[in-house]
């Protein structure tokens, strides 16, 4: 069990945690959320023993081992990934070495000496087996494969990228199998395959897991309780992230009602006090003054409620976009090799004005290289890349570096923005969360999330009509991500976004390109639509494989089974035909949306959009029916 009771923690004059209390039971999976700077990482450091509270108590049941990802950053200069992961099993390797030595020694021994060594060998063998000696290598392989580190095992850690090092740290942490697992933004450098594996790993983990993450799908699939840090204190929600959203709104509405009722009561009392004083003055009657004084004392004793808020982020976004040409970017038979690795071969890709496009793929598949080709920072080995007329690109890099690190925020903003008074510049900066003296902080002092916000601010004040965002959610808190989602939904320009945040992709895109096996495949929908298509294709392949097995084995089927199976197969074929028709209609609608003569016909565009939403709903229902019938066929 973990208990934090009335904990206070300050950094200088700034209070981060105030009277903070929480209890987490053994085996619980808990999400710790809150705005950037709210104290989430501070709680982790307190639990890991890296920092101590200024006041209050922290109690962790005796003997429990705490694992914190950021603790493991001390690597040897010439250490490989595999060597680092084996460090956790030094004891077992020493046992292995001693067992091998005994095997060699015993070959030349007889009688009492041999018997003595046999006893030692037997004792060590038992200890080796009980300690996991026969399974630790498979444990390492499981984690390495799950996190996509297979190809990096022999690489020096000193030569890895920041993202690759982060994956090694997660692997190392998981292999220590702590009783309490503290994961701080674990999905930031994982592709979808690794995220899915980690979700399953956490769900099967027997220990306690506490997760800080902005990945709302990940939280939904891994945790069963939310603790939100708000104004330095803990607010608990007994469910996953989706439950938290619903319950938070209910609590807000109740608190707002209570606050408004109290404000009405206070106002009524104040007016009564004012009236009593007027009457006392008019009649020169002391009794009215006494009653007014008595009521003032009652009013002073009221425990006044704070005006509730939903914890919304304190910055606003508003992209303005001038019109570009119909074709924003075209890739025609493009090939690209990076070193000895062929990333793309003869790929075609088109993005039209107003489209919201996602780009996904495994780590190392070439997503960033593809962006660099579009930005003219790389040259294709073969093929043509063309940007359309009047296209003005705004690019947010995954590793955001701002130009002059020694400028203050105010200086850097005014250097790039149109001429304006300092007061106007400070007002704009304040609307993005940079308030008061924060505008005098140096660029080099900004956190990852602040860098993203500042770069977005600079893009807001440029005439950009093609936004390219590379992992924009990595350093933002959930509230800031929600504001970015709302802004991009209203954005009138063209969007291309690389992201591993599935929730974000579903909220912002209407089309998806997937980089896989040296090609780029298009899906006319968001991430959930892509997943449905993948599931459908896998089920279809499985059914074809099973049918092939049955045919090759020449099994004799009972007539009733054959009849039943044929009936189901006809239903399945009919559903497949309906799915195909709807997908063709979806593609036709998307093409109509891009036609120049339709771009200003907002009523028609809304009709097409509504039609597409209905098509997606029908597709979801058909795919579910398809899966049910496929299962019935397998049973027959």
Protein Blocks (a to p, Z undefined) as FASTA:
>chain_A
ZZdehiacdehjbcfbghiacdddehiacddeddehilmmmmmmmmnomaccfbdcdddd
ehiacddfklmmcccfklcfklmmmmmmmmmmmmmmmmmmmmmmmmmgghjlmmmmmmmm
mmmmmmmmmnopmmmmmmmmmmmmmnopmmmmmpcfklpcfklmmmmmmmmmmmnopabd
cdehkllmccfklmmmmmmmmmmpmbdcddddfblklmmmmpcbdcddeehiacdddbdf
klmmmmmmmmmmmmmmmmmmmmmmmmmmmmmmmmmmmmmmmnopaklmmmmmmmmmmmmm
pccdddddehiafbdcddddddddfblbdcehiacdehjbcfbghiacdddehiacdddd
dehilmmmmmmmmnopaccfbdcddddehiacddddfblcdfblmbcfklmmmmmmccdd
fklmmmmmmmnopacjllmpcfklpcfklmmmmmmmmmmmpccfbdcdehkllmpcfklm
mmmmmmmmmpmbdcddddfblklmmmmpcbdcddeehiacdddbdfklmmmmmmmmmmmm
mmmmmmmmmmmnopacdfklmmmmmmmmmmmmmmmmmmmmmmmmmmmmmmmmmpmklmmm
mmlmmmmmmmmmmmmmmmmmmmmmmmmmmmmmmmZZ
